[in-house]
């Protein structure tokens, strides 16, 4: 993996593909040491090398994660008015474009994909009235796992149906 380009900084290797098959040559610099430091100072060089290695490790894990079997890569969208108001560039990560309209699918799927065959055979149970419930229900459906979601009796019907429509069993219990 290429660690730096002229001018320093961390870049992914040219042509690296995520699990979804998307090229990631376009990623911006993720880490650049402060120009206030001497670039050849031994402690800085060692620290930058360690940080670069760590960033490479996590970038590879993120980009090759199986989560893209179910989640979609969502865009960053500029928030013009907020950027102007705060005198900074503000970008919004559009996780509302996920199949369950939330980032919660990422964590739910990632956890389920790491379960052992014995754990998968037992199924999963969670308590949630919101986006996590729908994310877990979809992840379980895609992975062929039985899912039971415990939701408060006061959960809006649209949320209950959203979970059921993704194949999970719903148990309504309690008031909150």
C-alpha positions as a printed NumPy array, in Angstrom:
array([[  0.   ,   0.   ,   0.   ],
       [  1.369,   3.406,  -0.928],
       [  1.863,   5.407,   2.279],
       [  2.566,   8.916,   1.079],
       [  2.608,  11.118,  -1.946],
       [  4.7  ,  14.23 ,  -2.517],
       [  3.85 ,  16.755,   0.149],
       [  3.227,  14.078,   2.777],
       [ -0.06 ,  12.711,   3.895],
       [ -1.847,   9.404,   3.801],
       [ -3.438,   7.99 ,   0.679],
       [ -4.944,   4.662,  -0.213],
       [ -3.209,   2.572,  -2.822],
       [ -4.228,   3.387,  -6.375],
       [ -6.966,   1.068,  -7.529],
       [ -7.933,  -0.186,  -4.054],
       [-11.486,  -1.466,  -4.209],
       [-13.907,  -1.635,  -1.334],
       [-16.052,  -4.718,  -0.845],
       [-18.701,  -2.946,  -2.905],
       [-16.329,  -2.698,  -5.863],
       [-15.99 ,   1.09 ,  -5.683],
       [-12.578,   2.571,  -6.493],
       [-11.123,   4.725,  -3.744],
       [ -8.333,   6.584,  -5.565],
       [-10.107,   9.874,  -4.925],
       [ -9.852,   9.934,  -1.128],
       [ -8.299,  13.127,   0.252],
       [ -5.38 ,  13.293,   2.632],
       [ -6.442,  11.811,   5.95 ],
       [ -3.4  ,  12.785,   7.988],
       [ -0.779,  15.425,   7.431],
       [  1.752,  16.442,  10.102],
       [  1.788,  20.076,  11.14 ],
       [  4.291,  22.163,   9.141],
       [  5.401,  23.7  ,  12.479],
       [  7.422,  20.528,  13.144],
       [ 10.671,  19.704,  11.412],
       [  9.737,  16.986,   8.956],
       [ 12.921,  14.996,   9.574],
       [ 12.775,  15.056,  13.391],
       [ 13.185,  11.37 ,  14.471],
       [ 10.249,  11.415,  16.899],
       [  7.953,  12.953,  14.292],
       [  9.04 ,  10.566,  11.551],
       [  8.517,   7.571,  13.843],
       [  5.14 ,   8.947,  14.978],
       [  4.015,   9.663,  11.414],
       [  5.084,   6.195,  10.278],
       [  3.166,   4.602,  13.155],
       [  0.105,   6.766,  12.472],
       [  0.287,   6.028,   8.748],
       [  0.502,   2.291,   9.429],
       [ -2.487,   2.508,  11.773],
       [ -4.509,   4.556,   9.273],
       [ -3.625,   2.1  ,   6.499],
       [ -4.789,  -0.778,   8.685],
       [ -8.14 ,   0.824,   9.525],
       [ -8.748,   2.202,   6.036],
       [ -8.277,  -1.273,   4.57 ],
       [-10.647,  -2.768,   7.187],
       [-13.28 ,  -0.118,   6.472],
       [-13.073,  -0.325,   2.694],
       [-13.142,  -4.118,   2.547],
       [-15.798,  -4.564,   5.221],
       [-18.66 ,  -6.913,   4.432],
       [-21.074,  -4.217,   5.584],
       [-21.374,  -3.194,   1.943],
       [-23.193,  -6.459,   1.287],
       [-26.245,  -4.624,   2.658],
       [-25.343,  -0.967,   3.24 ],
       [-24.716,   1.503,   0.453],
       [-21.858,   3.956,   0.192],
       [-23.494,   7.264,   0.966],
       [-22.297,  10.622,  -0.322],
       [-21.109,  13.681,   1.517],
       [-23.236,  16.696,   0.692],
       [-22.156,  20.27 ,   1.228],
       [-24.268,  22.328,   3.625],
       [-23.882,  25.74 ,   1.991],
       [-25.834,  27.903,   4.436],
       [-24.39 ,  26.236,   7.522],
       [-20.896,  26.474,   6.034],
       [-21.351,  30.194,   5.414],
       [-22.798,  30.786,   8.879],
       [-19.928,  28.963,  10.601],
       [-17.231,  30.191,   8.191],
       [-16.134,  26.627,   7.592],
       [-16.815,  23.817,   5.165],
       [-19.609,  21.652,   6.589],
       [-20.395,  18.336,   4.918],
       [-23.334,  16.089,   5.757],
       [-22.942,  12.313,   5.491],
       [-26.198,  11.193,   3.853],
       [-26.883,   8.052,   5.889],
       [-30.594,   8.719,   5.387],
       [-30.063,   7.099,   1.97 ],
       [-29.4  ,   3.679,   3.544],
       [-32.027,   0.935,   3.02 ],
       [-33.31 ,   1.55 ,   6.582],
       [-32.783,   5.338,   6.383],
       [-30.088,   5.281,   9.087],
       [-26.453,   4.395,   9.733],
       [-27.621,   1.756,  12.246],
       [-27.539,  -0.925,   9.536],
       [-23.728,  -0.706,   9.51 ],
       [-23.193,  -1.733,  13.125],
       [-25.95 ,  -4.33 ,  13.162],
       [-24.72 ,  -6.055,  10.009],
       [-21.069,  -5.874,  11.015],
       [-21.805,  -7.555,  14.359],
       [-24.   , -10.278,  12.875],
       [-21.455, -11.025,  10.143],
       [-18.865, -11.771,  12.845],
       [-20.962, -14.299,  14.793],
       [-19.896, -17.934,  14.909],
       [-22.033, -20.596,  13.192],
       [-23.291, -21.708,  16.622],
       [-24.339, -18.159,  17.521],
       [-25.997, -17.681,  14.132],
       [-28.024, -20.863,  14.63 ],
       [-29.426, -19.523,  17.923],
       [-30.627, -16.292,  16.309],
       [-30.494, -12.818,  17.809],
       [-32.662, -10.787,  20.163],
       [-32.555,  -7.046,  20.733],
       [-34.697,  -4.34 ,  22.28 ],
       [-35.253,  -1.219,  20.205],
       [-38.125,   0.877,  18.95 ],
       [-36.224,   2.69 ,  16.267],
       [-33.588,   2.572,  13.592],
       [-31.47 ,  -0.117,  15.273],
       [-34.478,  -2.461,  15.223],
       [-34.933,  -1.999,  11.482],
       [-31.19 ,  -2.254,  10.807],
       [-30.887,  -5.486,  12.774],
       [-34.006,  -6.93 ,  11.135],
       [-32.627,  -6.268,   7.641],
       [-29.134,  -7.525,   8.509],
       [-30.586, -10.733,   9.96 ],
       [-32.767, -11.248,   6.883],
       [-29.824, -10.83 ,   4.508],
       [-27.692, -13.232,   6.557],
       [-30.505, -15.749,   7.043],
       [-30.603, -15.361,  10.832],
       [-33.734, -15.518,  12.989],
       [-34.243, -12.146,  14.703],
       [-36.571, -11.205,  17.533],
       [-37.032,  -7.526,  18.293],
       [-38.632,  -6.461,  21.584],
       [-40.369,  -3.108,  21.195],
       [-42.421,  -1.025,  23.654],
       [-46.201,  -1.381,  23.344],
       [-46.274,   2.34 ,  22.575],
       [-44.108,   2.001,  19.442],
       [-45.758,   3.653,  16.415],
       [-47.281,   1.069,  14.074],
       [-45.162,   2.297,  11.155],
       [-41.998,   1.328,  13.088],
       [-43.426,  -2.072,  14.061],
       [-44.378,  -2.797,  10.448],
       [-40.968,  -1.616,   9.251],
       [-39.343,  -4.289,  11.42 ],
       [-41.85 ,  -7.01 ,  10.511],
       [-41.53 ,  -6.234,   6.798],
       [-37.824,  -7.006,   7.094],
       [-38.543, -10.486,   8.422],
       [-38.05 , -10.117,  12.173],
       [-40.449, -11.331,  14.84 ],
       [-41.734,  -8.432,  16.95 ],
       [-42.599,  -8.772,  20.627],
       [-44.441,  -5.763,  22.071],
       [-43.692,  -5.416,  25.779],
       [-43.628,  -2.605,  28.336],
       [-44.387,   1.063,  28.013],
       [-40.94 ,   2.389,  27.149]])
